[in-house]
């Protein structure tokens, strides 16, 4: 039914374009300009209001908007509404209303005073919108986020607990294996035992390194990475990180070349930045072809920050895979095609450590092949000497 004004209030048509309101997609309700009990009577509603509430114009005309209220309606908003309208201002709000059949819905609305040509207040015009579905989807998104955060926290607690529980017995295994391998308590009658002990120690050390990465991941995901900030000479950072992968590079016949711009200091956590750089270098050495060169360079950026880049001559990383490498337990190689060991935590931790410093990790495959991974610190982390 097309909405029209009550016959006793034909003046509504003089101050409102009812033809325009009839065609409006939003629900519109016009009431008397009364703010005291029992409330204003409804003078007009458009077809969109009838569809939204189930109230035909003929039945709601002359009633007050209180017929839309119910148990879940927040009546506290009406005091503020009356004060706002009394000042001649538009009021906006949201509450639960009820359709004619009693079903609740969340309504977002605004109410504005309407004056005639002489400036007299003649009515209030309310524009209303059913936002129930939007609120439902929003709540579902909040619930899904809460579940995801709870699952992530549970995973981090599990990783931390398992890591700590395994670390103690592994340290004991490594310690006893070292005693046997170095024959500190006397020579072994069978040399093979000494070799076996060395293999046990090397495997145990590998497991410890994996556990350390898992524990670091748990701390990163739980936001418990506290920075022990100090001044860092970039050339020292580059040199020590390169030295830490020296034996790994030598075993594969890979040369590590380093160069860093001096004359300035970086402000950050030396241990975390060094580990981030070691992770990049270790990946480069692991994937680069034997008898090639891995380069690590440090230089000031155009924006005033500092970039430490590691480049190799490896197979490169597909562009689509670069973003995923910043996630935990993800590698450039996947599934049965993997040819290298590792949990896929190196780049994730490097990313977490540099982000903690307000920087970022950039990964790209140059046109001439290989991979370039760079730690980029912001200008506020760089100071001139």
Residue pairs with C-beta under 8 A, 6 or more apart in sequence:
1 47
1 50
1 56
1 57
1 58
2 22
2 47
3 18
3 21
3 22
3 28
3 44
3 45
3 46
3 47
3 49
3 50
3 57
4 18
4 44
4 57
5 12
5 13
5 18
5 30
5 43
5 44
6 12
6 43
6 44
6 61
6 62
9 43
9 44
11 116
11 122
12 18
12 30
12 43
12 44
12 122
12 123
14 116
15 114
15 115
15 116
15 122
15 123
16 30
16 44
16 114
16 123
16 125
18 44
21 28
21 44
21 46
22 46
22 47
24 46
24 48
25 48
26 48
26 127
26 128
26 129
27 45
27 46
27 48
27 49
27 51
27 52
27 53
27 127
27 128
27 129
27 130
28 44
28 45
28 46
28 48
28 49
28 125
28 126
28 127
28 128
29 42
29 44
29 45
29 49
29 65
29 125
29 126
29 128
30 42
30 43
30 44
30 45
30 114
30 123
30 124
30 125
30 126
31 40
31 41
31 42
31 43
31 64
31 65
31 123
31 124
31 126
32 40
32 41
32 43
32 123
32 124
33 40
33 113
33 121
33 122
33 123
33 124
34 40
34 41
35 82
35 85
35 86
38 64
38 66
39 64
39 65
39 66
40 64
40 65
40 124
41 61
41 62
41 63
41 64
42 60
42 61
42 62
42 63
42 64
42 65
43 61
43 123
44 57
44 61
45 55
45 57
45 60
45 61
49 55
49 128
50 56
50 57
52 99
52 105
52 128
52 130
53 60
53 68
53 97
53 99
53 100
54 99
54 100
54 101
55 67
55 68
55 99
55 100
59 100
60 67
65 126
68 97
68 98
68 107
69 75
69 97
69 98
70 96
70 97
70 98
70 102
70 104
72 96
72 104
73 95
73 96
73 97
73 98
74 95
74 96
77 93
77 95
80 91
80 93
81 91
81 93
81 111
84 90
84 91
85 91
85 111
85 113
85 124
88 113
88 121
89 113
90 110
90 111
90 112
90 113
91 110
91 111
91 112
92 109
92 110
92 111
93 108
93 109
93 110
94 106
94 107
94 108
94 109
94 131
95 106
95 107
96 104
96 105
96 106
96 107
97 104
97 105
97 106
97 107
98 104
98 105
99 105
105 130
105 132
106 130
106 131
106 132
106 135
107 128
107 129
107 130
107 131
108 128
108 129
108 131
109 126
109 127
109 128
109 129
110 126
110 127
111 124
111 125
111 126
112 124
112 125
112 126
113 121
113 124
114 121
114 122
114 123
114 124
114 125
115 121
115 122
116 122
152 221
153 222
155 221
156 217
156 218
156 221
156 222
157 218
159 214
159 215
159 217
159 218
160 215
160 218
160 219
160 222
162 214
163 211
163 214
163 215
163 218
164 215
166 207
166 211
167 208
167 211
170 204
170 207
170 208
170 211
171 208
173 200
173 204
174 200
174 201
174 204
174 205
174 208
177 197
177 198
177 200
177 201
177 204
178 197
178 201
179 185
180 188
180 193
180 194
180 197
181 194
181 197
181 198
181 200
181 201
183 194
188 194
210 343
213 343
213 345
213 346
213 349
214 343
214 345
216 275
216 345
216 349
217 328
217 345
217 348
217 349
217 352
219 225
220 348
220 349
220 352
220 353
220 356
221 328
225 272
225 352
225 353
225 356
227 268
227 269
227 272
227 356
227 357
228 269
228 270
228 271
229 267
229 268
229 269
230 267
230 268
230 269
230 270
231 265
231 266
231 267
231 383
232 265
232 266
232 267
232 268
232 270
232 273
233 262
233 265
233 266
234 260
234 261
234 262
234 264
234 265
234 266
234 298
234 306
234 308
235 260
235 262
235 298
237 260
237 266
237 270
237 273
237 274
237 277
237 298
237 308
238 258
238 259
238 260
238 277
238 296
238 297
238 298
238 308
239 258
239 260
240 274
241 274
241 277
241 278
241 281
241 296
242 256
242 258
242 281
242 296
244 274
244 278
244 281
245 256
245 278
245 281
245 282
245 285
246 256
248 282
248 285
248 286
249 255
249 256
249 285
249 294
252 285
252 288
252 290
253 290
253 291
254 285
254 288
254 290
254 291
254 292
254 293
254 294
255 292
255 293
255 294
256 281
256 285
256 293
256 294
256 295
256 296
257 293
257 294
257 295
257 296
258 295
258 296
258 297
259 295
259 296
259 297
259 298
260 297
260 298
260 299
260 308
261 298
261 299
261 300
261 306
263 384
263 385
264 300
264 306
264 382
264 383
264 384
264 385
265 382
265 383
265 385
266 273
266 306
266 377
266 381
266 382
266 383
267 380
267 381
267 382
267 383
268 357
268 377
268 381
269 353
269 356
269 357
272 353
272 356
272 357
273 353
273 354
273 357
273 375
275 349
275 350
275 353
276 349
276 350
276 353
276 354
276 361
276 375
277 296
277 308
277 310
277 350
277 375
279 346
279 347
279 349
279 350
280 296
280 310
280 346
280 347
280 350
280 373
280 375
281 294
281 296
281 310
282 346
283 310
283 346
283 347
283 373
284 294
284 310
284 311
284 312
284 314
284 371
284 373
285 294
285 312
286 340
286 342
287 312
287 314
287 315
287 332
287 340
287 371
288 294
288 312
288 313
288 314
288 370
289 313
289 314
292 312
292 313
293 313
294 310
294 311
294 312
295 310
295 311
295 312
296 308
296 309
296 310
297 308
297 309
297 311
298 306
298 307
298 308
298 309
299 306
299 307
300 306
300 307
300 382
301 307
301 376
303 378
303 379
304 379
304 382
305 359
305 376
305 377
305 378
305 379
305 381
305 382
306 376
306 377
306 381
306 382
307 374
307 375
307 376
307 377
308 374
308 375
309 372
309 373
309 374
309 375
310 372
310 373
310 374
311 366
311 370
311 371
311 372
312 370
312 371
313 369
313 370
314 370
314 371
315 369
316 365
316 369
316 370
316 371
317 325
317 332
317 363
317 365
317 371
318 332
318 365
319 365
321 332
322 363
322 364
322 365
324 330
325 331
325 332
325 344
325 347
325 348
325 363
326 347
326 348
326 351
326 361
327 348
328 344
328 345
328 348
329 343
329 344
329 345
329 348
330 344
330 348
331 338
331 340
331 342
331 344
333 339
333 340
347 361
347 363
347 373
350 361
350 373
350 375
351 360
351 361
354 360
354 361
354 375
354 376
354 377
355 361
357 377
357 378
357 381
358 377
358 378
358 380
358 381
359 375
359 376
359 377
359 378
359 381
360 376
361 373
361 374
361 375
361 376
362 372
362 373
362 374
362 376
363 371
363 372
363 373
363 374
364 371
364 372
365 371
365 372
366 372
